[in-house]
Amino acid sequence: MKLNLSLFSFATVLTTLLLVKTSVAWQFNIPRLHTLQPAGSTANATVRFTVTDVHDNHTTTHCSTSFAEPIWNSTNYPTGASPIACHDPHFGWYFSSFSGLGNFSINIIHTYIDPVVGPAPQTLYGTGDPINEALIPQLNCYVLPTGEYGCAFAEPRYPIVIPVTSVVAKKVRKRGSRFEGPRKV
């Protein structure tokens, strides 16, 4: 049996093996997070946070959005169907679950070029555990005398960790290139 791997396939396998071997380093960190709900309103709930891709030279960006806070059991919040671009447009995010401004899960997407894999962009996907006061004691939720509700987290030394759960490398085919990928024989 002959194994026929293109350079791209080899690099993709190598990247996947590195992901498995060094899973601790393949993560997104959220050192700061703030949510806010204006008093007496279900409109304009705000979520903003800073995210760092530990794998990609600690690339950092800021992410935020405002939306009408959903009615219980609705999906009136940013989901995977329409990820929100961050300040650096190579990053995006969405809620995988949302029960309120003090109880939700965030998924992160980051597209970048990895010189080991080649010129085509690679995309990292991170899936987060729930973010709430029970699981993250440093998340401080509050109600102000004005009725404003929110939560704040600021722990640069001990960030919220969003593990990278998958890597997708896109293939760019060039005509006449000797690395066009597998061919039918």
C-alpha positions, 0 to 999 in steps of 0.5 A: 500500500502506497501512501500519497500525501501532498505537502499540504496534507502533510502540513495539515496532519502535522498541525493537527498532531501539534494541536493534540500534543500541545493542547495547553498552548492552543487556546484563547484567553479572555483577560477582561470581560464586561456586560451591561444592561441599562436600567429598565430596558431589555434593549441594548445589552452590551458584551465586550471583552479582550481576547488573545490567541496564545498560539498566534504570537499572542495576537490580541483584539477587542470584541463587543456587541449590543443587542436586545437581551433575549426573552427566556428560551429565545435565540435573540442573541448573536449565534454561530449563524452570524458571528460578530467581527472583532476590532481585528476582523480576523477574529469573530465570536458568538454565543453558543449559549445565553441565559443572561448577561451573567450566564453564557458561553462564548465561541471564538474564531480566528483566521490567520496564515501559518507559515508551516501549513502554507499560504492558505488561511487557517482557522482556529475554533474555540469552544468555551465553557459557561461563564458565570459566577458559580464557575468563575468566582472572579466574575463579579455581577452587580445591580446598581442603585440606578437599576443597571445590571452587569458583570465584570471580569479583569484577571490578566494573570488568570484569564478565562480560557477558551480551548481551541477545539478544531483547526481548519486549513483551506487549500488554495490550488494553483494551476501548474503547481507541483503541490496540487494535492491528491490526484485520481489515478 
